[in-house]
Amino acid sequence: MYVELLSSVLADQMDRAVTGDVLLARALDCRARVYRDPVGPQGSVHQELADQVAYDSALVHLCEARGIHVDPQRFARPGAERARLEGALTRGGLDLSHAHPKRV
């Protein structure tokens, strides 16, 4: 189900040409929501899923822009694929865990 949801979001975003700093800022913003420390009561499961899909779609676009092979079908295990792509970015010189978002 997650693969279909992510693929649908990616298909909807195909028309939107975004590059450079905007891709990075979007990925960092979405990543912060996915990896945030919970403060107070947990948010809804729906919001958590939406945050993950938003981050994964931003991650896919950022990786594609940097020439990293991405296959949405690999998101059958989202956590593992997320870690693989983040690792590929880190090896390419962009460590998202230490980058800071720019306002674009």
N, C-alpha and C positions, 0 to 999 in steps of 0.2 A: 504494500500500500504506500509506503513512504517513497519508493522509487517513482511510482505513478504521480504522486503529489508533487514531488520535486521536478519531475519531467514536465508537468503541466505548467508550473511556475516558470521554468526556463523557457518553454515555448512561448509563453505570454510576453517574456522580456526580450525576445529575439529582435524586435523592432527598435529597441532603445540602444543606441550606440553610446556607450559610456567608456571612457578610457582613463588612464593615468591615475592622478591623485583622487579622482572621484571613486574609482573602483576600490582603491586602498582605503579611503575614508569609510566607504560603505561597509567593507568587510570588517574593519576594526570596530565600527559602531555595532554591527550585528554580533560580532564575536563577544563584545563586552556584555551584551544582553544574555547570550547563551552561557557564558562562564561567570556571570556575576555571583557574588556571594549573597545568598538569600538574607534579606533583612525583614524580619517580621514574618507574617503568614505567607506561605507559598502562593504564587500566582496560579492561575487556572492551567489545566493540562492543555487547553486549546491555545493559550498564549505561549506556553512553553514550546509546543509544536510549531506554532507560527514563527517564533524566534529561531528555532533550529532550521526551518525551511528557508527563512530569509538569510541566515548565515551561510547555509550550504549553497544557495544560489549565488550569493556574493562571492563565496570562495571559488566556485566553479568559474565565474567570469574572470576573477583575478588570476586564477591559474591559467586559463586559456590565453589571457593577454600576455602572460609570461612564458608561453610555449610549453606549459606542463600538460601532459596528456590527462584528460578528464573523460570519464564515462559515467553518466548518471546511473547506469545499472549497478555500478559498484557501491551505490548508496543503499543497497539491501542491508548492509551493516553500516549505518551512518557514522557511528563513532569511529570505527576502524578506517573508513574512507576519509573522514575529516582529519584524522591523525596523519594519514598517509599524505594528503595534500598539504597540510600544515608543515610536515617534515620536508616535502619537496620544496616548498617556498623557503624554508629555513636554509636548506642546502644551497638554494639559489641566491641567498643573501638577504632574505626578507623574513625575519622572525616576528610573526604576528604577536607573540606573547610579550615582546618587548617594544613593539612599535606603539606610537602614540597617534591617535587620530588627529587629522588636520580638519579644520572647518573649511569646507569648500563651498 
